[in-house]
Amino acid sequence: MGKSSLALQLIALGGVLVADDQVVLSSGEKGVFVSTPQNIHGQIEVRGVGLLKCPNLDKSQLNLVVDMTLEQTKRLPDPKTVAIGSHHINFIAGKDVQNLPIAAKILNLFGYSQLMDTLK
C-alpha cells in the first residue's frame, strides 16, 4: 500500500485530505501542524486513474506519523513516538500492516490501550 492508497482509504473512513505527496510542517505551542502547498491544493493522485480533485483542509494538527517503508516485526510493539521540534507524535511502522487504515484511524481517535503492558 502506498501513501495515496492509504489516504484514499482513510478518506473512505471519514477522514479529510490535507495534501497528497507533500505537506508544509509548522510547529507551535499547541503542536505540529500540516498544511497544503498551493500547487497541489485539493488534488490527489490515483495510480492508473490520474490526478483527481478532492475536498481538503488547508491545515490540520499532526497526530500520527506512519512510515510506509518500515516493517514492524513484533506482534505487540511498544508504542513509539517521533520528535518534531519539542513535540512527540505517535509513530507506527506501516509496511505490510493488516488493516492499516482502520488501525491508524482508531489509534488517532483513541490512542493506545493502557493494557499494552499486561499483554506482553
C-alpha positions in Angstrom: 0.0 0.0 0.0 1.3 3.4 -0.9 0.7 6.9 0.6 -2.1 7.9 -1.8 -3.8 4.5 -1.4 -3.7 4.9 2.4 -5.0 8.4 2.1 -7.9 7.3 -0.1 -8.8 4.5 2.3 -8.7 7.0 5.2 -11.0 9.4 3.3 -13.4 6.5 2.7 -13.4 6.0 6.5 -14.4 9.7 7.0 -11.0 11.3 7.0 -10.3 14.6 5.1 -7.3 15.1 2.9 -4.8 17.8 3.8 -2.3 17.1 1.0 -1.0 14.3 -1.2 2.7 13.6 -1.6 4.0 16.7 0.3 2.9 19.0 3.2 4.3 22.1 4.9 5.1 21.5 8.5 4.9 24.1 11.2 5.4 23.8 14.9 3.9 26.0 17.6 2.9 26.0 21.2 -0.1 23.8 20.6 1.5 21.2 18.5 2.7 20.3 15.0 0.6 21.3 12.1 0.5 20.3 8.4 -0.8 22.5 5.6 -1.3 22.2 1.9 1.3 23.6 -0.6 -0.7 25.8 -3.1 0.5 23.9 -6.2 -1.3 20.6 -5.0 -4.2 22.1 -3.1 -7.3 19.9 -3.4 -5.7 17.2 -5.5 -4.9 13.5 -5.0 -3.1 11.2 -7.4 -4.7 7.8 -8.0 -2.3 5.4 -9.8 -3.9 4.2 -13.0 -6.7 6.8 -12.8 -5.0 10.2 -12.7 -5.0 13.4 -10.7 -8.3 13.9 -9.1 -10.0 16.8 -7.4 -10.6 16.1 -3.7 -12.0 18.3 -0.9 -9.3 19.1 1.6 -8.4 21.0 4.7 -6.0 23.9 4.4 -4.4 23.0 7.8 -4.6 20.2 10.4 -2.8 19.2 13.6 -0.4 16.2 13.1 -1.3 13.4 15.5 0.2 10.3 13.8 3.3 9.6 11.6 3.2 6.4 9.5 6.4 5.2 7.9 5.3 3.1 4.9 8.8 1.7 4.4 9.4 0.3 7.8 8.0 -3.1 8.8 7.0 -4.0 12.3 8.2 -7.4 13.3 6.6 -7.6 16.8 3.0 -8.6 17.3 2.6 -6.1 20.1 5.3 -3.5 19.7 5.9 -0.8 22.3 4.2 2.5 21.5 6.7 4.8 19.7 6.8 8.5 19.0 8.8 10.7 16.8 10.1 14.1 18.0 9.2 17.1 15.8 10.6 20.2 17.4 9.6 19.9 21.1 6.5 17.7 20.3 6.3 13.9 20.4 3.9 12.5 17.8 2.6 8.9 17.7 4.6 6.8 15.2 3.9 3.4 13.6 5.9 1.3 11.1 3.2 0.8 8.4 4.7 -1.6 5.8 2.5 -4.7 5.5 0.3 -3.8 8.5 -3.0 -5.6 8.0 -6.0 -3.2 8.2 -3.6 -0.2 8.4 -6.2 2.5 7.5 -8.6 1.3 10.2 -5.8 0.8 12.8 -4.4 4.3 12.0 -7.9 5.9 12.4 -8.5 4.1 15.7 -5.1 5.0 17.1 -5.6 8.6 16.0 -9.0 8.8 17.6 -8.5 6.9 20.8 -4.7 6.3 21.4 -3.0 3.2 22.8 -4.7 0.9 25.3 -3.4 1.0 28.9 -3.4 -2.8 28.9 -0.5 -3.0 26.4 2.0 -3.7 29.2 -0.1 -6.5 30.8 -0.4 -8.3 27.4 3.3 -8.8 27.0 
